[in-house]
Amino acid sequence: MEDEMRSEEDIKKEMEKEMEKEVERRVTEGAPRLITILITVAIFFVISLVVFRFVWGWVIPDLFPGAVAEGLIVEDLTWGTAFKLAVLVAALSGFYPALLDVFKTRP
């Protein structure tokens, strides 16, 4: 009876060690991926903020002169609105690495 209890305990300890190894492996593989995603999001945010703020007033009045004249579209984008649009673009850019992993063909 004691041998059975010890063997069950040994099996539990082995399983725990295997689970610890698996968790450690996933963390060591996932941390660089997470850092890469966060850097990508930050870069896309900064680029989007600058592009939206400064290119909007140059492009939108040329593309939609009637809508700007009627007040349907603003001629100059405020920093707050540019910030909101940049957050949207940055958040969507974070999905790109995940989508690559999903659609990657694996042997």
LUMMARLUM-652471 format. One record per residue (C-alpha): z, x, y; residue in one letter. Coordinates in steps of 0.5 Angstrom, whole numbers, plus 500, padded with zeros to 3 digits. Layout:
! residues N
PT|Z|X|Y|A;
...
//
This chain:
! residues 107
PT|500|500|500|M;
PT|502|506|505|E;
PT|495|509|503|D;
PT|491|503|505|E;
PT|495|502|512|M;
PT|494|510|513|R;
PT|487|509|511|S;
PT|486|503|516|E;
PT|489|507|521|E;
PT|485|513|520|D;
PT|479|508|520|I;
PT|481|505|527|K;
PT|482|512|530|K;
PT|475|515|528|E;
PT|472|508|531|M;
PT|476|510|537|E;
PT|474|517|538|K;
PT|466|515|536|E;
PT|467|509|542|M;
PT|470|514|547|E;
PT|464|519|545|K;
PT|459|513|546|E;
PT|462|511|553|V;
PT|463|518|555|E;
PT|455|519|553|R;
PT|453|513|557|R;
PT|457|515|563|V;
PT|454|522|564|T;
PT|447|519|563|E;
PT|449|513|568|G;
PT|452|517|573|A;
PT|446|521|575|P;
PT|441|515|575|R;
PT|446|511|579|L;
PT|446|517|585|I;
PT|439|517|585|T;
PT|438|509|586|I;
PT|444|510|591|L;
PT|440|515|595|I;
PT|433|512|594|T;
PT|436|505|597|V;
PT|439|509|603|A;
PT|432|513|604|I;
PT|429|506|604|F;
PT|434|503|609|F;
PT|433|508|614|V;
PT|425|508|614|I;
PT|425|501|614|S;
PT|430|500|620|L;
PT|425|505|624|V;
PT|419|502|622|V;
PT|421|495|623|F;
PT|424|497|630|R;
PT|418|501|633|F;
PT|412|498|629|V;
PT|413|491|630|W;
PT|412|491|637|G;
PT|406|495|636|W;
PT|403|491|631|V;
PT|405|484|631|I;
PT|402|482|638|P;
PT|395|485|636|D;
PT|396|481|629|L;
PT|398|474|631|F;
PT|397|474|639|P;
PT|397|466|639|G;
PT|403|466|635|A;
PT|407|471|640|V;
PT|404|467|646|A;
PT|407|460|643|E;
PT|413|463|641|G;
PT|413|463|634|L;
PT|414|470|633|I;
PT|418|475|637|V;
PT|414|480|641|E;
PT|420|485|640|D;
PT|424|486|634|L;
PT|432|487|636|T;
PT|436|492|632|W;
PT|440|487|629|G;
PT|434|483|626|T;
PT|431|490|624|A;
PT|437|492|621|F;
PT|437|485|616|K;
PT|430|486|614|L;
PT|432|494|613|A;
PT|438|491|608|V;
PT|433|487|605|L;
PT|428|492|603|V;
PT|433|497|601|A;
PT|436|492|596|A;
PT|429|491|593|L;
PT|428|498|593|S;
PT|434|499|588|G;
PT|431|495|583|F;
PT|425|499|582|Y;
PT|428|504|578|P;
PT|431|499|573|A;
PT|424|496|573|L;
PT|421|502|571|L;
PT|426|503|565|D;
PT|425|496|563|V;
PT|417|497|563|F;
PT|417|504|560|K;
PT|414|504|553|T;
PT|418|507|548|R;
PT|416|511|542|P;
//
